[in-house]
Amino acid sequence: MAVAPNSPHARDIASFMHPFTNLAEHEKTGPLILEEGDGIYVKDTEGKSYIEGLAGLWCTSLGFNNERLVQAAATQMRKLPYYHSFFARSNLPAINLAEKLLALAPVPMSKVWFANSGSEANDHMVKFVWYHNNALGRPEKKKIIARLGGYHGIAVSSGSLTGMPLMHQGFDLPIRNILHTGNPHYYHHGEEGETEEDFATRRAAELEQMILDEGPETVAAFIAEPVLGAQGAVPPPATYFEKVQAVLKKYDVLMVADEVICGFHRTGNTFGCQTYGIEPDIMVVAKQLSSAYMPISAVILNEKVYGPIRDFSDENGILATGFTYSGHPVAAAVANETLKIYDEMDIGGHVREISPIAAERLAKLADHPLVGEARGVGLIGAVELVKDKETKENFDPDVAMFCADACRAHGLLLRPCAGVSIAYCPPLIITADQLNEMFNRLEGALDDTFAHVRENGLMES
């Protein structure tokens, strides 16, 4: 039986199912229900159209009505709608996709393991790191260091890696062997008179001291997003990854790149690793891998990591892990077609061509009285809302929520991040005119929010 969009039951279902939602509040108001999509636009059940300025959840890179992806799914469903990858079995779409990912990788990699979401992939990254060290006879080398402000998923171990206390409260997270080092956001955590390069040096030194304090023989891996996503699209400070990777190599700590948001041209390169000079031992991808038309993710391992896993699984008789839907042929077929479209469109070239527009519009927004920092790279960025530009004091989260609602009123769907920033991450197919229109609508919402905070005494004149 269909549920009416405005019924109390629909509100209850949507509220409970939707993460990062104040359940009590949304049981009163109900969700925004979308039912159509066309390019960068989506339309709600009332017929109102919006620019989807966050590509859904940083993921719908090719927009909301790509017929080729629909046909790729339908064709594969008719041919082989499902098969598993257990017991030495596979399917051609998954094999072809694995080969494509290895060919695209920014550094030589060995094997690809498929899952269905970034959370699942990062959960299995943890398992592979632990298994790898057991294989090498290092059962004590199990600690994984993530960063405060980082986001790596919402399952038990991936949620533990996520460096946001709100994701831990009430869930008994983080679990044992997950640690967090300093937040790399220079705007808030750089000290007075400290350059970005000095800040990066300090953060790398803090990471090294943590490894020494814990004991290098106990620290297995370090995980980082090239650009912090849920923290509010925060690029790294200059020289940060160069200095961090020098520490990791010194103590034989694996570098894990979480490319779930940045992967597949978001920063102007195929991977964020290329944008920031990261040489990963393990890479995790999802989201834009299939333009989000089908759930699929992957853990990509180099031979240094994979070789001992292979040998140890031979000793154990089996590598006893996997999901029913790992390497699902329909999801893999859609991902293959997605990568083919990226190549044919030269989507990376398109991002590099129009991203200067985003940079120019961001620079203009930096002068807005509400904006403390306007930041971004490629087609991902954010504006951070502050009461005082000098002290960098943020508003309470209600102001960012008001701004997001104001964006919605202007026909733009964006996301408040960490309670203080408004992030954008549009479909990669966005045109120059559409990108300017997106920023026009954001600017209008910022003006509305400025009027709101002035009228309500939330900001000094």
C-alpha positions as CSV (number, residue, x, y, z in Angstrom):
1,M,0.0,0.0,0.0
2,A,1.4,3.4,-1.0
3,V,1.9,6.0,1.8
4,A,0.6,9.5,1.2
5,P,3.6,11.9,1.2
6,N,2.0,14.2,3.8
7,S,0.6,11.6,6.1
8,P,1.9,11.3,9.7
9,H,3.1,7.7,8.9
10,A,5.3,9.0,6.0
11,R,6.8,11.6,8.4
12,D,7.5,8.9,11.0
13,I,9.1,6.5,8.5
14,A,11.3,9.2,6.9
15,S,12.4,10.7,10.2
16,F,13.5,7.3,11.6
17,M,15.2,6.2,8.4
18,H,17.1,9.5,7.7
19,P,20.5,9.9,9.5
20,F,21.7,13.2,10.9
21,T,18.1,14.2,11.7
22,N,16.5,15.6,14.8
23,L,13.8,12.9,15.1
24,A,11.5,14.8,17.4
25,E,11.6,17.9,15.2
26,H,11.1,16.1,11.9
27,E,8.2,14.1,13.2
28,K,6.5,17.5,13.5
29,T,7.5,19.0,10.2
30,G,8.0,16.0,7.9
31,P,10.6,15.6,5.2
32,L,11.0,17.3,1.8
33,I,10.0,14.5,-0.6
34,L,11.6,14.5,-4.0
35,E,10.1,12.6,-6.9
36,E,11.7,13.7,-10.2
37,G,15.2,14.6,-11.4
38,D,16.5,16.2,-14.6
39,G,20.2,17.0,-15.0
40,I,21.3,19.0,-12.0
41,Y,17.7,19.7,-10.9
42,V,15.3,17.7,-8.7
43,K,11.6,18.4,-8.2
44,D,9.5,17.8,-5.1
45,T,6.0,16.4,-4.8
46,E,4.6,20.0,-4.9
47,G,6.2,20.5,-8.3
48,K,8.9,22.9,-7.1
49,S,12.3,22.6,-8.8
50,Y,15.7,22.9,-7.1
51,I,19.3,22.9,-8.1
52,E,20.7,19.9,-6.3
53,G,23.9,21.7,-5.1
54,L,25.3,18.8,-3.2
55,A,24.8,16.2,-5.9
56,G,22.6,14.3,-3.4
57,L,25.1,13.3,-0.9
58,W,28.3,14.3,-2.8
59,C,27.6,11.6,-5.3
60,T,25.2,12.1,-8.2
61,S,28.0,13.3,-10.6
62,L,26.2,12.7,-13.9
63,G,22.9,14.3,-12.7
64,F,19.5,12.7,-12.2
65,N,18.4,11.4,-15.5
66,N,21.3,9.8,-17.3
67,E,19.6,7.3,-19.7
68,R,22.8,5.4,-20.4
69,L,23.1,4.4,-16.8
70,V,19.5,3.4,-16.7
71,Q,20.0,1.2,-19.8
72,A,23.2,-0.3,-18.4
73,A,21.3,-1.4,-15.4
74,A,18.3,-2.8,-17.4
75,T,20.6,-4.6,-19.9
76,Q,22.6,-6.3,-17.1
77,M,19.4,-7.2,-15.2
78,R,18.1,-9.0,-18.2
79,K,21.4,-10.8,-18.8
80,L,22.5,-11.7,-15.3
81,P,20.6,-9.8,-12.6
82,Y,22.7,-11.2,-9.7
83,Y,25.6,-13.3,-8.8
84,H,27.9,-13.5,-5.8
85,S,31.7,-13.5,-5.5
86,F,32.0,-16.4,-3.1
87,F,33.6,-19.8,-3.7
88,A,35.9,-18.6,-6.5
89,R,33.1,-17.3,-8.6
90,S,32.7,-13.9,-10.2
91,N,31.0,-12.1,-13.1
92,L,32.4,-10.1,-16.0
93,P,31.1,-6.6,-15.0
94,A,32.9,-6.9,-11.6
95,I,36.1,-8.2,-13.2
96,N,36.1,-5.5,-15.8
97,L,35.4,-2.8,-13.2
98,A,38.3,-4.1,-11.0
99,E,40.6,-3.9,-14.0
100,K,39.5,-0.3,-14.8
101,L,40.0,0.8,-11.2
102,L,43.5,-0.6,-11.1
103,A,44.3,1.2,-14.4
104,L,43.0,4.5,-13.0
105,A,44.7,4.2,-9.6
106,P,47.2,7.1,-8.9
107,V,49.9,4.6,-7.8
108,P,50.4,0.9,-8.7
109,M,47.8,-1.2,-6.9
110,S,47.2,-4.9,-6.9
111,K,43.6,-6.0,-6.0
112,V,40.1,-4.6,-5.7
113,W,37.5,-5.8,-3.1
114,F,33.9,-4.6,-3.7
115,A,31.2,-3.5,-1.1
116,N,28.1,-1.5,-1.3
117,S,28.8,1.8,0.5
118,G,31.7,3.9,1.8
119,S,30.9,2.8,5.4
120,E,31.1,-0.9,4.4
121,A,34.3,-0.4,2.5
122,N,36.0,1.4,5.4
123,D,34.8,-1.3,7.8
124,H,36.5,-3.8,5.6
125,M,39.6,-1.7,5.2
126,V,40.0,-2.0,9.0
127,K,39.6,-5.8,8.7
128,F,42.2,-6.0,5.9
129,V,44.7,-3.9,7.9
130,W,44.3,-6.1,10.9
131,Y,44.5,-9.3,8.9
132,H,47.6,-8.0,7.1
133,N,49.4,-7.5,10.3
134,N,48.3,-10.9,11.7
135,A,49.7,-12.4,8.5
136,L,53.1,-10.7,9.2
137,G,53.2,-12.0,12.7
138,R,52.5,-8.6,14.2
139,P,49.3,-9.1,16.2
140,E,50.0,-6.0,18.3
141,K,50.2,-3.7,15.3
142,K,46.5,-2.9,15.1
143,K,45.9,0.8,15.9
144,I,44.5,3.0,13.2
145,I,44.8,6.7,13.4
146,A,42.1,8.9,11.9
147,R,41.6,12.7,12.3
148,L,39.3,14.8,14.4
149,G,36.8,16.3,11.9
150,G,37.2,13.4,9.4
151,Y,34.3,11.4,8.2
152,H,34.7,7.7,7.1
153,G,31.3,6.2,7.6
154,I,28.7,5.3,10.1
155,A,29.1,1.6,10.8
156,V,30.8,0.3,13.9
157,S,34.5,0.5,12.9
158,S,34.0,3.1,10.2
159,G,31.9,5.2,12.6
160,S,34.7,4.9,15.1
161,L,37.2,6.2,12.5
162,T,34.9,9.2,11.9
163,G,36.3,12.0,14.1
164,M,33.0,13.6,15.1
165,P,31.8,13.1,18.7
166,L,28.1,13.4,17.6
167,M,28.6,10.2,15.6
168,H,29.8,8.4,18.7
169,Q,27.4,9.6,21.4
170,G,25.0,6.8,22.5
171,F,26.6,4.2,20.2
172,D,29.5,3.1,22.4
173,L,32.0,4.4,19.9
174,P,34.9,4.6,19.1
175,I,35.9,1.0,19.5
176,R,39.3,-0.1,20.8
177,N,42.4,0.5,18.5
178,I,40.9,3.6,16.8
179,L,42.7,6.9,17.7
180,H,42.3,10.5,16.5
181,T,44.9,13.0,15.8
182,G,44.5,16.8,15.3
183,N,42.0,18.4,13.0
184,P,43.8,19.8,9.9
185,H,41.6,22.8,9.5
186,Y,44.0,25.7,9.4
187,Y,41.4,28.5,9.7
188,H,40.3,27.3,13.1
189,H,43.3,25.5,14.5
190,G,46.2,27.5,13.2
191,E,47.9,29.5,15.9
192,E,48.5,33.3,15.7
193,G,51.3,34.1,13.3
194,E,51.5,30.5,12.1
195,T,51.7,29.9,8.4
196,E,49.8,27.0,6.7
197,E,53.2,25.3,6.2
198,D,54.1,25.8,9.9
199,F,50.6,24.5,10.9
200,A,51.2,21.4,8.7
201,T,54.6,20.8,10.3
202,R,53.0,21.0,13.8
203,R,50.2,18.6,12.9
204,A,52.7,16.1,11.4
205,A,54.9,16.4,14.6
206,E,51.8,15.7,16.7
207,L,51.0,12.7,14.6
208,E,54.6,11.5,15.1
209,Q,54.4,12.0,18.8
210,M,51.2,10.0,19.0
211,I,52.8,7.1,17.2
212,L,55.8,7.3,19.6
213,D,53.5,7.5,22.6
214,E,51.4,4.5,21.5
215,G,54.5,2.6,20.3
216,P,55.3,2.3,16.6
217,E,55.0,-1.4,16.9
218,T,51.3,-1.0,17.7
219,V,50.3,1.6,15.0
220,A,49.1,0.0,11.7
221,A,47.6,2.7,9.5
222,F,46.5,6.3,9.1
223,I,43.4,7.3,7.2
224,A,42.5,10.6,5.7
225,E,40.2,12.2,3.2
226,P,42.0,14.4,0.7
227,V,39.4,17.0,1.4
228,L,37.4,16.8,4.7
229,G,33.8,16.3,3.5
230,A,31.3,16.4,6.4
231,Q,33.5,18.8,8.3
232,G,32.6,21.4,5.6
233,A,34.7,20.7,2.5
234,V,38.0,21.6,4.1
235,P,41.1,21.3,1.8
236,P,44.4,20.4,3.6
237,P,46.9,23.1,4.5
238,A,49.9,23.5,2.2
239,T,52.5,20.8,2.6
240,Y,50.3,18.7,5.0
241,F,50.3,15.4,3.2
242,E,53.9,15.6,2.2
243,K,54.9,16.0,5.9
244,V,52.4,13.4,7.2
245,Q,53.5,10.8,4.7
246,A,57.1,11.2,5.7
247,V,56.1,10.3,9.3
248,L,54.1,7.3,8.2
249,K,57.0,5.9,6.1
250,K,59.4,6.4,9.0
251,Y,57.3,4.1,11.3
252,D,56.0,1.6,8.7
253,V,52.4,2.9,9.0
254,L,50.0,2.3,6.0
255,M,48.6,5.3,4.2
256,V,44.8,4.9,3.6
257,A,43.2,7.5,1.3
258,D,39.4,7.8,1.8
259,E,38.4,8.9,-1.8
260,V,34.7,8.3,-1.2
261,I,33.9,12.0,-1.9
262,C,36.9,13.2,-3.8
263,G,37.3,10.3,-6.2
264,F,36.4,10.5,-9.9
265,H,37.2,14.1,-10.8
266,R,35.6,16.1,-7.9
267,T,38.8,18.0,-7.3
268,G,39.8,18.3,-11.0
269,N,41.9,15.2,-11.0
270,T,40.7,11.6,-11.2
271,F,41.5,11.3,-7.5
272,G,42.2,13.7,-4.7
273,C,45.4,11.8,-4.1
274,Q,46.7,13.3,-7.4
275,T,45.6,16.8,-6.3
276,Y,47.5,16.6,-3.1
277,G,50.4,14.2,-3.8
278,I,49.1,11.3,-1.7
279,E,50.6,7.8,-2.4
280,P,48.2,5.4,-0.7
281,D,48.7,1.8,0.3
282,I,45.0,1.4,0.4
283,M,42.3,3.5,-1.3
284,V,38.6,3.5,-0.6
285,V,36.1,4.6,-3.3
286,A,32.3,4.8,-3.6
287,K,29.7,7.5,-4.4
288,Q,30.7,8.9,-7.9
289,L,32.0,5.4,-8.9
290,S,28.4,4.8,-10.2
291,S,27.1,8.4,-10.0
292,A,25.1,6.9,-7.1
293,Y,22.7,5.2,-9.5
294,M,23.5,1.9,-7.9
295,P,25.1,1.2,-4.4
296,I,28.8,0.2,-4.9
297,S,32.1,0.8,-3.3
298,A,35.6,-0.7,-3.3
299,V,38.7,-1.2,-1.3
300,I,41.8,-1.0,-3.5
301,L,45.0,-2.6,-2.1
302,N,48.6,-2.5,-3.2
303,E,50.7,-5.6,-3.3
304,K,52.5,-4.7,-0.1
305,V,49.1,-5.1,1.7
306,Y,47.6,-7.8,-0.4
307,G,50.5,-10.3,-0.7
308,P,50.5,-11.2,3.0
309,I,46.7,-11.4,3.1
310,R,46.8,-13.9,0.2
311,D,49.4,-16.0,1.8
312,F,47.8,-16.0,5.2
313,S,44.4,-16.9,3.7
314,D,46.1,-19.9,2.1
315,E,47.3,-20.9,5.6
316,N,43.9,-20.5,7.0
317,G,42.3,-22.3,4.1
318,I,40.0,-19.4,3.2
319,L,39.6,-15.6,3.3
320,A,36.4,-15.7,5.3
321,T,34.8,-12.4,4.6
322,G,32.5,-10.9,2.0
323,F,28.9,-9.7,1.4
324,T,26.0,-11.2,-0.5
325,Y,26.1,-8.2,-2.8
326,S,29.9,-7.7,-3.2
327,G,30.6,-7.1,-6.9
328,H,26.9,-7.2,-7.8
329,P,26.8,-7.4,-11.6
330,V,24.2,-4.7,-12.0
331,A,26.0,-2.2,-9.8
332,A,29.3,-3.1,-11.5
333,A,27.7,-2.6,-15.0
334,V,26.5,0.8,-14.0
335,A,29.9,1.7,-12.6
336,N,31.6,0.6,-15.8
337,E,29.2,2.8,-17.8
338,T,29.8,5.7,-15.5
339,L,33.6,5.5,-16.0
340,K,33.1,5.2,-19.7
341,I,30.9,8.4,-19.7
342,Y,33.5,10.2,-17.7
343,D,36.1,9.4,-20.4
344,E,33.9,10.3,-23.3
345,M,32.8,13.6,-21.8
346,D,36.3,14.4,-20.5
347,I,34.6,15.2,-17.3
348,G,37.9,15.9,-15.6
349,G,38.7,18.5,-18.2
350,H,35.2,20.0,-17.8
351,V,35.8,20.3,-14.0
352,R,39.1,22.0,-14.6
353,E,37.6,24.4,-17.1
354,I,34.7,25.6,-15.0
355,S,36.2,25.4,-11.5
356,P,37.8,28.9,-11.8
357,I,34.2,30.2,-11.8
358,A,33.6,28.5,-8.5
359,A,36.9,29.9,-7.2
360,E,36.0,33.4,-8.3
361,R,32.5,33.3,-6.8
362,L,33.9,31.9,-3.6
363,A,36.4,34.8,-3.4
364,K,33.5,37.2,-3.7
365,L,31.5,35.5,-1.0
366,A,34.5,35.8,1.4
367,D,33.6,39.5,1.6
368,H,30.0,38.8,2.7
369,P,29.5,40.0,6.3
370,L,28.4,36.5,7.4
371,V,31.3,34.5,5.9
372,G,34.5,33.9,7.8
373,E,36.1,31.5,5.4
374,A,35.2,30.7,1.8
375,R,37.1,27.6,0.7
376,G,37.1,25.0,-2.0
377,V,38.9,23.1,-4.7
378,G,37.5,21.9,-8.1
379,L,33.8,21.5,-7.7
380,I,33.6,21.2,-3.9
381,G,33.6,23.9,-1.3
382,A,31.9,25.7,1.5
383,V,31.3,29.0,3.2
384,E,31.7,29.2,7.0
385,L,29.3,31.4,8.9
386,V,30.7,33.6,11.7
387,K,29.5,36.2,14.1
388,D,32.8,38.0,14.1
389,K,35.4,37.8,11.3
390,E,38.2,38.8,13.6
391,T,37.6,36.3,16.4
392,K,36.2,33.6,14.0
393,E,33.4,32.9,16.5
394,N,30.7,30.8,14.9
395,F,26.9,31.1,15.3
396,D,24.9,28.4,16.9
397,P,23.9,25.6,14.5
398,D,20.4,27.1,14.1
399,V,21.9,29.8,11.9
400,A,23.4,27.4,9.4
401,M,20.0,25.5,9.4
402,F,18.2,28.8,8.7
403,C,20.7,29.5,5.8
404,A,20.1,26.0,4.4
405,D,16.3,26.6,4.6
406,A,16.9,30.0,2.9
407,C,18.7,28.2,0.1
408,R,15.8,25.9,-0.3
409,A,13.4,28.9,-0.5
410,H,15.7,30.2,-3.3
411,G,15.4,26.8,-5.2
412,L,18.8,25.4,-4.1
413,L,19.5,22.3,-2.0
414,L,22.7,22.6,0.0
415,R,23.9,21.1,3.2
416,P,24.8,22.6,6.6
417,C,28.0,20.9,7.8
418,A,29.3,20.6,11.3
419,G,26.7,23.2,12.3
420,V,28.7,26.1,11.0
421,S,29.2,25.8,7.2
422,I,27.2,25.6,4.1
423,A,28.8,23.2,1.6
424,Y,28.3,22.8,-2.2
425,C,29.3,19.9,-4.4
426,P,27.1,20.0,-7.5
427,P,26.8,17.3,-10.2
428,L,30.0,17.4,-12.3
429,I,27.9,18.0,-15.5
430,I,26.9,21.5,-14.2
431,T,27.5,24.2,-16.9
432,A,29.1,27.5,-16.3
433,D,25.8,29.3,-16.4
434,Q,24.2,26.8,-14.0
435,L,27.2,27.2,-11.7
436,N,26.8,31.0,-11.6
437,E,23.1,30.5,-10.9
438,M,23.9,28.2,-8.0
439,F,26.1,30.9,-6.5
440,N,23.5,33.6,-7.2
441,R,21.0,31.6,-5.2
442,L,23.5,30.9,-2.4
443,E,24.3,34.6,-2.2
444,G,20.6,35.4,-1.9
445,A,20.2,32.9,0.9
446,L,23.2,34.5,2.7
447,D,21.6,37.9,2.4
448,D,18.4,36.5,3.9
449,T,20.3,34.9,6.7
450,F,22.2,38.2,7.4
451,A,18.9,40.0,7.7
452,H,17.6,37.3,10.0
453,V,20.6,37.4,12.4
454,R,20.5,41.2,12.5
455,E,16.7,41.3,13.2
456,N,17.1,38.8,16.0
457,G,20.1,40.4,17.6
458,L,22.3,37.4,16.9
459,M,25.1,39.6,15.4
460,E,26.4,43.0,16.4
461,S,25.8,45.9,14.0
